[in-house]
Structure formats: structure tokens, C-alpha cells
Amino acid sequence: MAKPNTSLTDRVTPIAANAEVVACGFLSRTPVFALADGEILFAEIDAGRRVVAHPDAVVLVAKVLGERMVTGGDDGRVVEIRADGSTEVLGDEKGKWIDALALRGDGATAWAAGKNVRARDAKGEVKELAAPSGVRGLCFMPKGYRLAVAHYNGISMWFPNMAAEPEGLAWRGSHLDVEISPDGRFAVSAMQENSLHGWRIADKKDMRMTGYPAKTRSFSWSHDGKWLATSGADACIVWPFESKDGPMGKGPRECGVRTARVSRVAFHPSTLVVAMGYEDGWVMISRLTDNAEILVRSTGETAGGAVTALAWSNDGRRLMFGAQDGAAGLLDLPR
């Protein structure tokens, strides 16, 4: 990162998505937005290209990893979009809503519709799991072909290629999402009760992270796995995970304190810098090492649509964002 400035708003290129942005990311070097209206926007230089992934349907969830974006819609279809604009239907739940997605670097994909979870490996073989209740969150483990499944009363740790029953991480209540630390030591879920719950996977030791005024719907791990940034408050709440006990007995840090709540967070891929999107459309970045904060986007006196998507390029030189009102943008950092 260059020496901090108070504002980088003059380095942001506005992008008219014209529909709510569900997710965003970079396919090769092209910024790509998944839109709620079923379209995928490729925001190429001096032009825009749109691909219809879900005709006459709504995109409910979308994820980006490597050279592909995968979307799930209220039409029950799971669609992969590649950098050249080509698409492939990976699964079809026949009109059942796709509630959660997870991607793996080798090309594997998992999705959930109600209680049913399907894991499709890189060769296209699909395995199925009937969860105890409706599934709201999925996440692949960083090592091994294993999936964390968030549902009511806990998390199931499932090996799709094994006949054994999934291992359970139990905690009473509704679990809305799940993330696994980059080193595979911790699982963290977002709860219906405006809190997080975590487990040290090796011994299932519990940890609670409370005090949020709203639900946490966005997580992001730092590149070294020592910090977890979260939304759901009027600041980005960042929990320490460096020690063997994670955040147990430790308080979090706060970044980007404002009167508006943080709606999305995204850690830089190689430095301790976190991007924060807010419910009023603002975007900021903050550096943990010295608490420097830089404005990326301001909506002025009038609140804009909530930021619904944030993503860094692989080299960390660009940051893209999208909002509920169809506004979007691309920040090019100074070299």
C-alpha cells in the first residue's frame, strides 16, 4: 500500500450496474458483478458486457473464486460463469431456491436448497447430504475435500466422499453462515441472535463473540489467518485468532467507526488492510498496523444504497464494490 491519503475517491471509476449487486469479483483481470435481475455484468475497459445466467429469475447467492463465478437463483439453477462469458449449469433443483454456495480452488462446488446439500467435485461427480434442517451457510475446508454446513443447532462437518456420518459442532440456535479459518483450526458461524459462535475444531472448544447490534452477514479472514473482520455494527469488528485459543478472553478491534452500520467487509489479499462497505453506501479502507483510514466512496449528504459486495483483485491493486441500488465502482490504487 502507498502512504495513506485522506481520500481516494478521485481514483474510483463509477459503474452503472442498474440492478442490485449480489456479489462481485475478478475473473482474470475483468471486474464481474452478479446482479439480482439474473444478469452478469463484465465491466471491461471502456465497455460493459452482460450475460444472462438466470433468465426471468432472481440471483439469490453468488461466489467468485479463481477463474469462475457461480450463481444460485430462485429458479433452482446453479450456474458457472467463466472469464470468456461462457456459462454452464452445474445443478438444477427444479425451482427450489438456492440458499447457499461454496467454491473450492480445484473446481469443486457445493450448494444447498432447503435441507438438501449437494457437493460436485472437479470431475463433475455429485454427492448428496440431507441436513438436520434448512441450510443457510456452506464453506469448504482449506485442506481435504470436506464441507462445513450451517443449520439449526450447529455445524455439520461432511466428507462427501466418505460414507461416515458428518461430525457435528453443536450450539443451540439458528446458524446463518459459516467460515473456516485459513489454517483450518477454527469454525465461526453467524447466529440469528446478533452474535457469532466459534469452535476450535480439534477439540470442539466453544467460543462466543457477542455485542453486535445487528446480524453479521459478512466475514473476511486476513491473509495470515490471524484476524477475522465482520460486519453488523457501526464499525468493522475484527477478532484476533493468532493464539491457540483464538479470541477467547480477548476483545476485538474496531475499524472505520461511523454512524452507519458496516454491511460488507473484505481483507486485502496480502496486507493487513480491510475494506468496509456501509449501509449508507460509503466505502472505506483501514490499515490495522496504524489505524489509518482512507475514504473510497462517499454518498454525501444523502444516503445511498447499502454496499452489498466488495472484492479485491488478486494482486491487491484494485478494489471493486457494488450496492443495493445498482451503483458500483472500481478503485485503482496508486503505485
C-alpha positions as CSV (number, residue, x, y, z in Angstrom):
1,M,0.0,0.0,0.0
2,A,1.1,3.6,-0.7
3,K,1.4,6.1,2.1
4,P,-2.2,6.8,3.3
5,N,-4.2,9.7,2.0
6,T,-7.4,11.0,3.4
7,S,-9.3,10.1,0.3
8,L,-9.0,8.0,-2.8
9,T,-12.4,9.0,-4.3
10,D,-10.8,10.6,-7.3
11,R,-9.4,7.2,-8.3
12,V,-12.7,5.4,-8.4
13,T,-14.4,4.7,-11.7
14,P,-18.2,4.6,-11.3
15,I,-20.0,1.6,-12.9
16,A,-23.7,1.6,-13.6
17,A,-24.8,-1.9,-12.7
18,N,-28.5,-0.8,-12.8
19,A,-29.6,-3.7,-10.5
20,E,-28.8,-4.8,-7.0
21,V,-25.3,-6.3,-6.8
22,V,-25.4,-9.7,-5.1
23,A,-21.6,-10.4,-5.4
24,C,-18.6,-9.3,-7.3
25,G,-15.1,-10.4,-8.1
26,F,-12.3,-10.6,-10.7
27,L,-12.3,-13.2,-13.5
28,S,-8.8,-12.9,-14.9
29,R,-8.4,-9.1,-14.7
30,T,-12.0,-8.3,-15.6
31,P,-14.3,-7.0,-12.8
32,V,-17.5,-9.0,-12.8
33,F,-20.8,-8.3,-11.0
34,A,-23.6,-10.8,-10.3
35,L,-26.9,-8.9,-10.4
36,A,-30.1,-9.8,-8.7
37,D,-32.0,-9.5,-12.0
38,G,-30.3,-12.6,-13.3
39,E,-27.6,-10.9,-15.3
40,I,-23.8,-11.0,-15.0
41,L,-22.0,-7.7,-15.8
42,F,-18.5,-7.8,-17.2
43,A,-17.2,-4.3,-16.6
44,E,-14.5,-4.3,-19.2
45,I,-12.4,-1.2,-20.1
46,D,-14.4,1.4,-21.9
47,A,-17.3,-1.0,-22.3
48,G,-19.7,-3.3,-20.5
49,R,-20.9,-6.8,-21.4
50,R,-23.9,-8.6,-19.9
51,V,-24.5,-12.3,-19.8
52,V,-27.9,-13.7,-18.8
53,A,-27.3,-16.5,-16.3
54,H,-30.8,-16.8,-14.9
55,P,-33.5,-15.8,-17.5
56,D,-36.6,-14.5,-15.8
57,A,-35.2,-15.3,-12.3
58,V,-33.5,-13.7,-9.4
59,V,-29.9,-14.4,-8.3
60,L,-30.0,-15.2,-4.6
61,V,-26.4,-16.1,-3.9
62,A,-23.1,-15.9,-5.8
63,K,-19.5,-16.6,-5.2
64,V,-16.2,-15.9,-7.1
65,L,-13.0,-17.9,-6.9
66,G,-10.2,-18.1,-9.3
67,E,-11.4,-18.1,-12.9
68,R,-15.1,-18.7,-12.3
69,M,-18.2,-17.2,-10.7
70,V,-21.0,-19.4,-9.6
71,T,-24.6,-18.2,-9.0
72,G,-27.7,-19.7,-7.5
73,G,-31.2,-18.4,-8.3
74,D,-34.8,-18.7,-7.3
75,D,-35.2,-20.9,-10.4
76,G,-33.2,-23.6,-8.7
77,R,-30.3,-23.4,-11.1
78,V,-26.7,-23.3,-10.2
79,V,-24.7,-21.7,-13.0
80,E,-21.0,-21.3,-13.5
81,I,-19.8,-18.2,-15.4
82,R,-16.2,-18.2,-16.8
83,A,-13.9,-15.3,-17.8
84,D,-14.8,-15.6,-21.5
85,G,-18.5,-15.2,-20.7
86,S,-19.5,-18.8,-21.3
87,T,-21.9,-20.5,-18.8
88,E,-22.6,-24.0,-17.6
89,V,-25.5,-25.3,-15.5
90,L,-23.9,-27.3,-12.7
91,G,-27.1,-28.2,-11.0
92,D,-30.9,-27.8,-11.2
93,E,-33.1,-28.1,-8.1
94,K,-36.3,-27.6,-10.2
95,G,-37.4,-24.3,-8.8
96,K,-36.3,-24.7,-5.2
97,W,-34.4,-21.7,-4.0
98,I,-30.6,-21.9,-3.8
99,D,-29.8,-20.8,-0.3
100,A,-26.1,-21.2,0.0
101,L,-23.0,-21.8,-2.2
102,A,-19.3,-22.7,-1.6
103,L,-16.4,-22.9,-4.1
104,R,-13.1,-24.8,-4.0
105,G,-10.0,-23.9,-5.8
106,D,-9.8,-27.2,-7.7
107,G,-13.2,-26.5,-9.3
108,A,-15.5,-28.2,-6.8
109,T,-18.8,-26.6,-6.0
110,A,-21.4,-27.1,-3.2
111,W,-24.9,-25.7,-2.9
112,A,-27.9,-26.0,-0.6
113,A,-31.6,-25.9,-1.3
114,G,-33.6,-26.3,1.9
115,K,-32.2,-29.3,3.8
116,N,-30.6,-30.8,0.8
117,V,-26.8,-30.2,0.2
118,R,-25.0,-31.3,-3.0
119,A,-21.2,-31.3,-3.5
120,R,-20.0,-31.5,-7.0
121,D,-16.3,-32.3,-7.4
122,A,-13.9,-31.1,-10.1
123,K,-14.8,-34.2,-12.2
124,G,-18.5,-33.5,-12.1
125,E,-19.5,-36.2,-9.6
126,V,-22.2,-35.1,-7.3
127,K,-22.8,-36.4,-3.7
128,E,-25.8,-35.5,-1.5
129,L,-26.4,-34.8,2.2
130,A,-29.7,-34.4,4.0
131,A,-29.0,-31.9,6.7
132,P,-31.0,-31.8,10.0
133,S,-32.7,-28.6,9.0
134,G,-32.6,-25.9,6.4
135,V,-29.1,-24.9,5.4
136,R,-28.0,-21.3,5.3
137,G,-24.3,-21.4,5.0
138,L,-21.6,-23.6,3.4
139,C,-17.8,-23.4,3.4
140,F,-15.1,-25.8,2.1
141,M,-12.3,-26.7,4.5
142,P,-8.9,-25.4,3.3
143,K,-7.4,-28.9,3.2
144,G,-9.1,-32.1,2.1
145,Y,-12.5,-32.5,0.4
146,R,-14.6,-31.5,3.4
147,L,-17.6,-29.2,3.8
148,A,-18.9,-27.2,6.7
149,V,-22.7,-27.0,6.7
150,A,-24.5,-24.4,8.8
151,H,-28.0,-25.2,10.0
152,Y,-30.2,-25.1,13.1
153,N,-28.4,-26.1,16.3
154,G,-24.9,-26.2,14.9
155,I,-22.5,-27.1,12.1
156,S,-22.0,-30.4,10.3
157,M,-18.5,-31.3,9.0
158,W,-19.1,-33.5,6.0
159,F,-16.7,-35.6,3.9
160,P,-18.7,-36.0,0.6
161,N,-16.5,-39.0,-0.5
162,M,-16.9,-40.9,2.8
163,A,-19.9,-43.0,3.9
164,A,-19.4,-41.9,7.6
165,E,-22.0,-39.6,9.2
166,P,-20.9,-35.9,9.4
167,E,-19.2,-34.8,12.5
168,G,-21.2,-32.2,14.5
169,L,-20.2,-28.9,16.1
170,A,-23.2,-28.2,18.3
171,W,-24.6,-25.0,19.7
172,R,-28.3,-24.3,20.2
173,G,-29.9,-21.8,17.9
174,S,-30.1,-20.8,14.2
175,H,-26.7,-20.6,12.4
176,L,-27.0,-18.4,9.3
177,D,-23.5,-18.7,7.8
178,V,-20.1,-20.4,8.4
179,E,-16.5,-19.6,7.7
180,I,-13.4,-21.7,8.3
181,S,-10.0,-20.1,9.2
182,P,-7.3,-20.4,6.5
183,D,-5.3,-22.8,8.7
184,G,-8.4,-25.0,9.3
185,R,-8.2,-24.6,13.1
186,F,-11.4,-22.6,13.7
187,A,-15.0,-22.6,12.5
188,V,-17.1,-19.5,13.0
189,S,-20.8,-19.1,12.4
190,A,-23.2,-16.2,12.3
191,M,-26.2,-16.6,14.6
192,Q,-29.8,-15.4,14.4
193,E,-29.2,-13.7,17.8
194,N,-26.8,-11.0,16.6
195,S,-23.7,-12.8,17.7
196,L,-21.0,-15.2,16.4
197,H,-20.2,-18.6,17.7
198,G,-16.9,-20.4,17.2
199,W,-15.3,-23.7,17.7
200,R,-11.7,-24.9,17.9
201,I,-12.2,-27.8,15.5
202,A,-9.6,-30.1,17.0
203,D,-11.3,-30.4,20.4
204,K,-14.7,-28.7,19.7
205,K,-14.0,-26.0,22.3
206,D,-16.7,-23.3,22.1
207,M,-16.2,-19.5,21.9
208,R,-18.8,-16.8,21.8
209,M,-18.4,-13.4,20.2
210,T,-21.3,-11.1,21.2
211,G,-22.3,-7.4,21.4
212,Y,-23.4,-6.9,17.8
213,P,-26.5,-4.6,17.3
214,A,-27.3,-6.4,14.0
215,K,-26.7,-9.7,12.4
216,T,-23.3,-10.4,10.9
217,R,-23.7,-11.3,7.2
218,S,-20.2,-10.6,6.0
219,F,-16.9,-12.3,7.2
220,S,-13.3,-12.0,5.9
221,W,-10.1,-13.6,7.1
222,S,-6.8,-11.8,6.9
223,H,-4.3,-13.3,4.6
224,D,-2.3,-14.7,7.5
225,G,-5.4,-16.1,9.3
226,K,-4.7,-14.1,12.4
227,W,-7.7,-11.7,12.2
228,L,-11.4,-12.1,11.3
229,A,-13.2,-9.0,10.1
230,T,-17.0,-8.9,10.5
231,S,-20.0,-6.7,9.7
232,G,-23.1,-6.0,11.8
233,A,-22.0,-2.9,13.8
234,D,-21.2,0.8,13.3
235,A,-17.6,-0.3,12.8
236,C,-15.8,-3.2,11.3
237,I,-15.3,-5.6,14.2
238,V,-12.0,-7.5,13.9
239,W,-11.4,-10.5,16.2
240,P,-7.9,-11.9,17.0
241,F,-7.2,-15.6,16.1
242,E,-3.4,-15.7,16.4
243,S,-3.3,-17.7,19.6
244,K,-4.3,-21.4,20.1
245,D,-7.4,-20.2,21.9
246,G,-8.5,-17.7,19.2
247,P,-10.5,-14.8,20.6
248,M,-11.3,-16.5,23.9
249,G,-10.6,-14.0,26.7
250,K,-9.7,-11.2,24.2
251,G,-11.6,-8.2,22.9
252,P,-11.9,-7.3,19.3
253,R,-10.6,-4.2,17.4
254,E,-12.8,-1.7,15.7
255,C,-12.1,-0.1,12.4
256,G,-14.0,2.6,10.5
257,V,-16.3,3.8,13.2
258,R,-19.3,5.7,11.8
259,T,-22.9,6.4,12.5
260,A,-23.9,3.9,9.7
261,R,-23.5,0.2,10.1
262,V,-21.0,-1.9,8.2
263,S,-22.7,-4.2,5.7
264,R,-19.7,-5.8,3.9
265,V,-16.0,-6.4,4.7
266,A,-13.1,-7.7,2.7
267,F,-9.5,-8.1,3.8
268,H,-6.7,-7.3,1.4
269,P,-5.1,-10.4,-0.1
270,S,-1.6,-9.8,1.2
271,T,-1.5,-7.0,3.8
272,L,-3.4,-6.1,7.0
273,V,-5.8,-3.7,5.2
274,V,-9.5,-4.2,5.4
275,A,-12.2,-2.7,3.1
276,M,-15.5,-1.8,4.6
277,G,-18.8,-1.0,2.9
278,Y,-21.6,0.6,4.9
279,E,-25.4,0.6,4.8
280,D,-25.5,4.2,3.5
281,G,-23.3,3.4,0.5
282,W,-19.9,4.6,1.9
283,V,-16.8,2.6,1.3
284,M,-13.6,3.0,3.3
285,I,-10.3,1.1,3.8
286,S,-8.4,0.8,7.1
287,R,-4.9,-0.4,7.9
288,L,-4.7,-2.4,11.1
289,T,-1.0,-1.7,11.7
290,D,-1.5,2.1,12.4
291,N,-5.3,2.5,12.2
292,A,-5.0,4.8,9.1
293,E,-8.4,5.2,7.4
294,I,-9.0,6.2,3.8
295,L,-12.2,7.2,2.2
296,V,-13.0,5.4,-1.1
297,R,-16.6,6.4,-1.7
298,S,-19.0,8.9,-0.1
299,T,-22.6,9.3,-0.9
300,G,-22.6,12.9,0.5
301,E,-25.5,14.2,2.5
302,T,-28.0,11.7,1.0
303,A,-27.6,8.1,2.0
304,G,-27.1,5.7,-0.9
305,G,-28.0,2.0,-1.2
306,A,-26.3,-0.4,1.2
307,V,-23.0,-1.8,0.0
308,T,-23.7,-5.5,-0.8
309,A,-20.5,-6.6,-2.4
310,L,-16.7,-6.0,-2.0
311,A,-13.8,-7.7,-3.6
312,W,-10.0,-7.2,-4.1
313,S,-8.1,-8.2,-7.1
314,N,-5.5,-11.0,-6.6
315,D,-2.6,-8.5,-6.7
316,G,-4.4,-6.2,-4.2
317,R,-4.1,-3.2,-6.6
318,R,-7.8,-2.9,-7.3
319,L,-11.0,-2.9,-5.2
320,M,-14.5,-3.2,-6.6
321,F,-17.8,-2.7,-4.9
322,G,-21.5,-2.9,-5.6
323,A,-24.6,-1.6,-3.8
324,Q,-28.3,-2.5,-3.4
325,D,-29.4,0.5,-5.5
326,G,-27.4,-0.7,-8.6
327,A,-24.4,1.7,-8.1
328,A,-20.9,0.2,-8.3
329,G,-17.4,1.2,-8.7
330,L,-13.7,0.2,-9.2
331,L,-10.8,1.7,-7.2
332,D,-7.3,1.7,-8.8
333,L,-4.8,2.2,-6.0
334,P,-1.7,4.4,-6.7
335,R,1.5,2.5,-7.3
